[in-house]
Amino acid sequence: MKFIKDLNSGDRVADIYFCKHMQAATTKNGKTYYSVILQDKTGTVDAKVWEPNSEGIDDFDSLDYIDVYGEVTSFNGALQINIKRARLCHEGEYDESLYLPVSSKNNDEMYKDLLAIINTVGNKYLKALLDALFVKDEEFIKAFRKSSAAKSVHHGFVGGLLEHTLSVTRMCDYFSKAYPAINRDLLITAAICHDIGKTRELSLFPMNDYTDEGQFLGHIVMGSEMVADKIRDIADFPVLLKQELQHCILSHHGKYEYGSPKMPAIIEAMALHLADNTDAKLETFTEILNNTNEVGWLGYNRLMESNLFDTRVES
């Protein structure tokens, strides 16, 4: 299979792709055509079916897998595929992992590492909470392991939520060793739980889009509620400990303008915010570097609020 990132103008394609979006449109002359976005794990490309009623064009729609034959052209500086034939594919003809963005890290190994950290939590109430979510709740575990950490910006791929959570937790583990004032059990639990609301804020791939609940409430509020729901089933869970944990989740974005309902008021909340922000920013920068064909100066980036430079450029 030739991946989208490797396509060049003039290439011919004869491969299966995921149809992320398909919409009928009309030319200025009143002729109907299909505007299509094709996707594989390396990215997306615009495509057009100029003769949708011709022989060799199956009926297909958004979220279908289609076997495409066509030519790669360049239009307004961007690649575009002129689809000549399109066959609707059926389950078993394709490997979904080739079409959806997936973490480069092994999901099983990451989850094993996360469980190992959970087993180091000594507070019996916090350990019971973590076990209730990450050991016993099979529906939650399945969603958590498949979820992305964002629709875009950083960790926007299958397994992204697990990868981000593990990275933040490891950072928080270091903080707890470097700064003795930190309650390690509280911080580790907060780190592991801080983004669990994203399992409900975003739908799973291939959609990876905001749910109604996600739009109305957001993952921060939902995560705090999910923790509270599990705590209700843990007898004698200390009220103050519950409030501290929820506070860490509610304040982990650090500032009101970043969507945080609360500002960090305890050292564990501040440590979590810094770890979360660090991993998000560095992953975002990494993805920018990995998704550019430029060298040296890359231009101004809105997310980084700076003109970026790739230090990997050959001297």
C-alpha positions, 0 to 999 in steps of 0.5 A, a space after each residue: 500500500 502506498 500511504 498518503 504521505 508518500 503520494 506525489 503529483 503524477 502518481 497513480 493509486 490503486 489502493 483501499 482508503 478510508 473515506 473520511 468525508 463524502 459530499 455531493 456538490 455541483 460545478 458552476 455548469 450544474 454538473 454533479 460531482 463528489 467531493 471526498 476526503 480520503 484518509 490513512 494513518 499518515 494523513 488525509 488527501 482531497 479527492 474528486 469523483 467527476 463522473 459519479 454516475 459512470 460505470 466503475 463508481 460504486 455507491 459509497 458514503 462517509 466512513 466507508 472503506 473504498 478501493 480507489 483507482 485514480 490519478 494524483 494531481 496538484 490543485 492550488 498547491 495541494 495534492 488531489 486524487 482524481 478518482 476514476 473507479 471506486 469499489 465499496 469494500 467490506 469488513 475483512 478486506 482491510 486492516 483498520 490500523 492502516 487507516 487510523 492514526 495510532 500511537 507509535 507505542 505498544 498499547 499493551 505495554 503502555 497499559 501494563 506500565 500504567 497498572 504497575 504504577 497503580 500497584 505502587 499507590 499505598 493509600 487504600 482508598 485511592 488504590 481502590 478507586 484506581 482498581 475500580 476504574 482501571 482493573 475492574 471496569 471493562 467498558 471504561 478500560 476498552 474506551 480508555 485504551 482506544 481514545 485519543 487525547 484530543 481532536 487535534 493539537 496533541 495525541 490525536 490518535 488511537 491510544 493517545 489518551 493512554 500515551 499522554 496519561 502515562 507520560 504525565 504520570 511518570 513526570 508526576 512520579 519524578 516530581 513526588 521524589 524531587 519535592 517531598 512536600 508532595 503527597 505522592 499517592 494523591 498526585 499519582 492518582 490525580 495524574 492517572 485520572 486527570 483526563 478520564 473524562 475524554 473517554 466521554 468527551 470525544 467519540 472513538 475513531 474513526 469519528 474522533 469528534 465531540 459528543 453532545 455531552 462533551 460539548 455541554 460539559 467538557 472532559 474536566 467536569 466529566 472527569 471529576 464526576 466520574 471519580 465522584 461516581 466511583 468513590 460513592 461505592 468505596 466505603 468511608 472514603 475520606 471527604 477531604 481526600 475526595 475533594 483534593 482529588 477532584 480539585 486536582 482534576 478541576 484545576 489541571 489546565 491551570 488557568 481560567 482562560 484555558 478552561 480550568 474551573 479552578 486555579 491550583 490551590 494545592 501543590 499536587 494540583 500545581 504539579 499535575 498542571 505543569 506535567 500535563 502542560 509540559 507533555 501537551 506542549 512537547 508532543 505538539 512541538 514534536 508533531 509539528 516537526 514530524 509533519 513538515 517538509 520544511 527545514 530550518 525556520 518553519 514560520 510562525 505557529 499560532 499554538 506555540 506563539 513563536 516562529 519555530 526552528 527545527 534544530 535537526 537541520 543539517 549544518 
